[in-house]
Amino acid sequence: MRVIQNLKAIPKVQKFRYGMILLASMSLLGPLAFLPQLVGSDDLCGQLCMRRFYLYFPGMTWGDFFVHVNAAAIGVMAFALILITTLFFGRIWCGYLCPVGGLAELSSRMLNDRWKIEFRSLPQVQIRYGYFGFYLIAMPALGISACSLCNFITIPRLIEAMSGEYRGMVYLVSSVGLVNLALLLLLGVFASKGRAYCQFLCPIGAADSIVNRIGARLPFAHRIRVAKERCTGCNICARDCMCGAIKMVDKIAVVDQMSCMSCHECVDVCDWNALAWTAPPKHKHNSPKRIKKNTEIFPLPDWQAIHITPVKEDVAAGRALPQISGVSIFNSMIFLTVISVIIVGSFL
Amino acid sequence: MLRSFLLLCLVLLNYSVEAGPRYSDPDGCLSCHVYEGLSFIDEEGVLRSATIDAGHYASSLHGSVPCKDCHREVVDYPHKVENTEVDCSASCHVEEPSEGVKYSHDVIHEEMEKSVHGDGWYKGLTGGNRLEELEEEQDPSCRRCHSNTAYIAEAQLEKFKDAFDHAETECGNCHQGKAWMGQFGGHILRRFVGRRWNNIENNQLCIQCHGDVEAMREVEQEDVKTFKKHPPSERFVQSSESYTKTLHGRLIDANSEFGATCIDCHAPDGWKHEIRAYTDEKSASHPDNLSESCGQSNCHAYSKKPGNEGFTMTDMHSLSLLGLNSFEQPLTDANLWQSNWFRSMWPLMAVGIVFIVGSLVWWIFYRTDKKILAILGGSRFERVMIGRKPKKARVKPTARKPSAEKKVAPTPVVDAVAPKAINKEDLELEKASVEKKIEPASTVESTKVNKEASETEAEKTLKKPDEPEA
């Protein structure tokens, strides 16, 4: 049985992670949903909404903001909790608990890779924060409901529909529901590793990854770190990374802390122990270097969370600098005009 | 002896409390009207009683007011029936002590006249406002909404009593004088205590009439500019149905204090009588005034600030909401087949067939292939994230590989080393080094720096012949 073999081949930590996602989705979604029901709600909206209270409405005062915070009090607390854990341990919520991204990921992993669309190579940080800014400011100003592209409503409703509740069915049949379902399929189930929605559109993820990046340099912060001298450039981690956070730079794996979810898969997969989920080392960079019989020994790895690629004098080496092509200028001009027309039009 | 004296005292005291009407009757109206059976037949042939129960009247709110204060046209005896009508909009018996202005319902009268309900029977406000109200008329009279209910709701009574106990000290500090407290204390305190209705009852008042779809179809609407009558729009007829589907209506159904009632949007200011058509520019629900009306509450306070005009675009009485009738009801078969869900099944089915057939084809022809790439963007991923060169560039060196080895062959040193490295790892290293050949020199250098420790001598010797080429 290949299925069982495949299941057995899953690394131990990943089995734990999948289990956690299933547990979280059972307690947060669907017919059970006993955590939301504790506060008298059967989905992740209303009081539990973590995605709406920070929207900026032009001319909003602090009073308005606190009204929003009051309306979604429990969601705000959960959001704060997520950010605090992220500061210390990396994006545990996103990788290990989030039922919305997690279910999409699990269903995507059940599908053969050849059917999937590869989103991981797109410039995700730029897209994510571009959309995040649009979501925060332009969408409320234009009067577009922030709930229109929300996976936190689609997945609970989908589960409701599957468990026979008609409200879920009615939502999925509506035009907003159909668009969301298509998004879920495109950016979730049929995306390679199933985390494209988290990479590009999720506002919680966007706020969370900022904290992840800020905390990366702190001495107590656990992050996925690379020991550069151990990396052999085999690129298995980069292929397996579900968020596309690992990129091979000069044939060495580099973790983008703006995207990393600390899901631990790269650590399990690396045969050379070049990746680990740790706090930064106590010793200084390259300090315990010993010289024994004219041989330099590095007894302790230098765990780095942030890798800054040095800017080289490439012209001297004959390497062409990345050039601005005509196509990219054309694309960006179209994009900027569309956005500015929308924004200016909303004020007129 | 003492005991019987005390009993007598009690009886006398008791008698003195109950004795006689509290207020005198300066106009002498009660001398006739107190008799039972005093009645007359009005124009419509209805027998109407003219008896006034002196006790009831005295204990009513207006008990201290002489009859002629309101029935002003009654000057002689016997008086005509027509003269008994009371016009409360003129001016009233109560004088506001601090301003000295006589209270009047004229403000409400004017407001009502401007509103869409302005054609109703409210002229003269009371008096003739009893039997003349016709059920068939589309415009409501005062009594339709202001029915004779308890002045203070039972639930509020305790709260009112508590507030009333403190009124002497808290209000009386500034508003001195018994007249003011006696006449206005109760009126104003009741407003402090809160509305008589909760939001559900407040809406029920409007829905009583507007919820009746069949009756609403017969209403004639008046154009704001041309004053022409025209049959009602479907949006108007279904307005109460569509409202209950919005968040506003559902919040009120759930007994939440956050929902917006009909009045909250349609007559947010003043005495709540000025309900106008949304096409009227002075209406609170006119698109130009919406940002102001929505912004009155705490929920949408930012909607009146510039740049938020988009907020008011949502149609609160959209007919599309009516389709959402059945939150609880099962979807019937007819509904399902007409729904977007089933329409979207056709393209989904086509995609599904491609999916299934494709899976079979792939499984038959490519199952031995170990490398599986994504259907879209796979090669871009290889190029950007893994750093592999595009396919075209990658194929050439492998094709050239034997010739390159042949060129190398005459040099004895390399020839001697290369054939010995037959085990797998070395072969891979060799491959890698050949791939590096087409890379620009700088990357080769940088990898060299990074991997100096791991590179074997054999590799270095292999690389030597490449350098002059680059």
Interface residues (C-beta under 8 A of the other chain):
Chain A: F57 P58 G59 M60 T61 G63 D64 V67 N112 D113 R114 W115 K116 I117 E118 F119 R120 S121 L122 P140 A141 L142 G143 I144 Y166 R167 M169 V170 L172 V173 S174 S175 L178 S192 K228 E229 T232 N235 A238 R239 G244 I246 K247 M248 V249 D250 K251 I252 K312 D314 A317 G318 R319 A320 S346 F347
Chain B: N298 C299 A301 Y302 S303 K305 P306 G307 N308 E309 G310 F311 T312 M313 T314 L324 S326 F327 E328 Q329 P330 L331 S339 N340 W341 S344 F355 G358 S359 W362 I372 L373 A374 I375 L376 G377 G378 R380 F381 R383 V384 M385 I386 G387 P440 A441 S442 T443 E445 S446 T447 N450 K451 A453 S454
